[in-house]
Amino acid sequence: MKKIKEGVYFIPGQDEMIPDSHVYVIGNILSGDLSIIDAGLMGKGGYKIREILNAGIDLSSIKRIIMTHTHLDHIGCLPEIIEKELFRDAKSRFQEQAQEKVGITPTYKVLKEWGPDHAKHFVIGAFLDKELVAEGEGSSKQEAEEEAARHALEIKNW
């Protein structure tokens, strides 16, 4: 995701057989109140979500998706985002799936931490009962837990 200017970020559309629209993320990343402009083609939500996550943005920060017009290359991906709940944070999705599928509420434990107090770094484990399902790393416990939950969802194919 490329920063155009403060508060405006750009995810280029992937141009394979059928071109996909560009997507813009608008707002201060730290505000927890972001907008996405256009969603793109059906089936192409994954790379856009990965771009957003790789930029360190918590998906729960996205509060709205604004469609500029109704051409499929701009709105086709919206059902995918809604159906797969790609707008929801991974910890909430992992907890709901774990409770529904195995009847267990996930827990998170610090596996490693290092660095000075003002710049700590954490590795967190996501557990189902005593099973370590996945690990996540981050500069805060919350960031590491979110990454661990995201990895757990991928590993469990939930």
C-alpha positions as CSV (number, residue, x, y, z in Angstrom):
1,M,0.0,0.0,0.0
2,K,1.5,3.2,-1.2
3,K,1.2,6.5,0.8
4,I,0.1,9.2,-1.6
5,K,0.1,11.9,1.1
6,E,-0.8,12.0,4.8
7,G,-4.2,10.3,5.2
8,V,-4.4,9.0,1.6
9,Y,-3.1,5.5,0.7
10,F,-3.3,3.6,-2.6
11,I,-3.7,-0.1,-3.4
12,P,-3.2,-0.6,-7.2
13,G,-5.7,-2.9,-9.0
14,Q,-4.2,-6.1,-10.3
15,D,-4.4,-6.1,-14.1
16,E,-4.7,-9.8,-15.2
17,M,-7.3,-10.8,-17.9
18,I,-9.8,-8.3,-16.5
19,P,-8.5,-5.1,-14.9
20,D,-9.5,-4.5,-11.3
21,S,-10.1,-1.0,-9.9
22,H,-7.6,0.8,-7.7
23,V,-8.6,1.1,-4.0
24,Y,-7.9,4.0,-1.7
25,V,-7.7,4.0,2.1
26,I,-8.6,7.4,3.5
27,G,-7.9,8.7,7.1
28,N,-5.3,8.8,9.8
29,I,-4.1,5.2,10.3
30,L,-3.8,5.8,14.1
31,S,-7.4,7.2,14.4
32,G,-9.2,3.9,14.2
33,D,-11.6,5.6,11.7
34,L,-10.7,4.7,8.1
35,S,-12.7,4.6,4.9
36,I,-12.1,2.5,1.8
37,I,-12.9,4.0,-1.6
38,D,-14.1,1.3,-4.0
39,A,-13.8,-2.5,-3.4
40,G,-12.8,-3.9,-6.8
41,L,-13.7,-7.1,-8.6
42,M,-15.3,-10.2,-7.0
43,G,-12.6,-12.6,-5.9
44,K,-9.9,-10.0,-5.5
45,G,-10.5,-8.9,-1.9
46,G,-7.7,-11.1,-0.5
47,Y,-4.7,-9.1,-1.9
48,K,-6.3,-5.8,-0.9
49,I,-6.9,-7.0,2.7
50,R,-3.2,-8.3,2.8
51,E,-2.0,-4.9,1.7
52,I,-4.0,-3.2,4.4
53,L,-2.8,-5.7,7.1
54,N,0.8,-5.4,5.9
55,A,0.6,-1.7,6.4
56,G,-0.1,-2.4,10.1
57,I,-3.8,-1.4,9.9
58,D,-6.3,-3.2,12.1
59,L,-9.3,-4.2,10.0
60,S,-11.6,-3.0,12.7
61,S,-10.4,0.5,11.9
62,I,-12.2,0.4,8.6
63,K,-15.6,1.9,9.4
64,R,-17.0,2.4,5.9
65,I,-16.6,1.4,2.2
66,I,-17.5,4.2,-0.2
67,M,-18.5,3.2,-3.8
68,T,-17.9,5.8,-6.4
69,H,-20.2,4.1,-8.9
70,T,-21.8,0.7,-9.7
71,H,-19.5,-0.8,-12.3
72,L,-18.4,-4.3,-11.3
73,D,-14.8,-3.4,-11.3
74,H,-15.6,-1.0,-8.4
75,I,-18.2,-2.9,-6.4
76,G,-17.8,-6.6,-7.3
77,C,-15.7,-7.4,-4.3
78,L,-18.1,-5.9,-1.8
79,P,-20.1,-9.2,-1.3
80,E,-16.8,-11.1,-0.7
81,I,-15.7,-8.6,1.9
82,I,-19.1,-8.8,3.7
83,E,-19.5,-12.6,3.3
84,K,-16.0,-13.4,4.6
85,E,-16.3,-10.6,7.2
86,L,-12.9,-9.3,6.0
87,F,-13.7,-6.1,7.8
88,R,-13.7,-7.7,11.2
89,D,-10.6,-8.2,13.3
90,A,-9.0,-11.6,13.4
91,K,-9.3,-12.1,17.2
92,S,-13.1,-11.8,17.1
93,R,-13.4,-14.1,14.1
94,F,-11.0,-16.7,15.6
95,Q,-12.9,-16.6,18.9
96,E,-16.3,-17.1,17.2
97,Q,-15.1,-19.8,14.9
98,A,-13.3,-21.7,17.7
99,Q,-16.4,-21.6,20.0
100,E,-18.6,-22.7,17.1
101,K,-16.4,-25.4,15.7
102,V,-14.7,-26.9,18.8
103,G,-16.4,-25.3,21.8
104,I,-13.3,-23.6,23.1
105,T,-12.5,-20.0,23.8
106,P,-9.0,-19.1,22.5
107,T,-6.4,-17.9,25.0
108,Y,-3.2,-15.9,24.2
109,K,0.1,-16.1,26.1
110,V,3.3,-14.2,25.8
111,L,5.9,-16.7,24.5
112,K,8.8,-14.2,24.1
113,E,9.4,-10.5,24.8
114,W,12.4,-8.4,24.4
115,G,13.6,-4.8,24.1
116,P,13.6,-1.8,26.3
117,D,10.3,-0.7,28.0
118,H,9.8,2.1,25.4
119,A,10.3,-0.3,22.4
120,K,9.2,-3.8,23.6
121,H,8.6,-6.6,21.0
122,F,6.4,-9.6,21.7
123,V,5.7,-13.1,20.3
124,I,2.3,-14.3,21.4
125,G,0.8,-17.8,21.1
126,A,-2.8,-18.4,20.2
127,F,-4.0,-21.5,22.1
128,L,-7.1,-23.7,21.9
129,D,-7.0,-25.4,25.3
130,K,-3.3,-26.6,25.5
131,E,-2.7,-26.7,21.8
132,L,-0.5,-23.9,20.4
133,V,-2.3,-23.1,17.1
134,A,-0.2,-20.2,15.9
135,E,2.2,-17.4,16.9
136,G,2.1,-13.7,16.1
137,E,4.8,-11.1,16.5
138,G,4.4,-7.3,17.1
139,S,5.5,-4.2,18.8
140,S,2.5,-4.5,21.2
141,K,0.7,-7.4,22.8
142,Q,-2.5,-6.4,21.0
143,E,-0.7,-6.4,17.6
144,A,1.0,-9.7,18.2
145,E,-2.3,-11.3,19.4
146,E,-4.1,-10.0,16.3
147,E,-1.4,-11.6,14.1
148,A,-1.5,-14.8,16.0
149,A,-5.3,-15.0,15.5
150,R,-4.9,-14.2,11.8
151,H,-2.4,-17.1,11.5
152,A,-4.6,-19.4,13.5
153,L,-7.6,-18.7,11.1
154,E,-5.3,-19.6,8.2
155,I,-3.9,-22.7,9.8
156,K,-7.4,-24.0,10.8
157,N,-8.7,-22.9,7.4
158,W,-11.6,-21.0,9.1
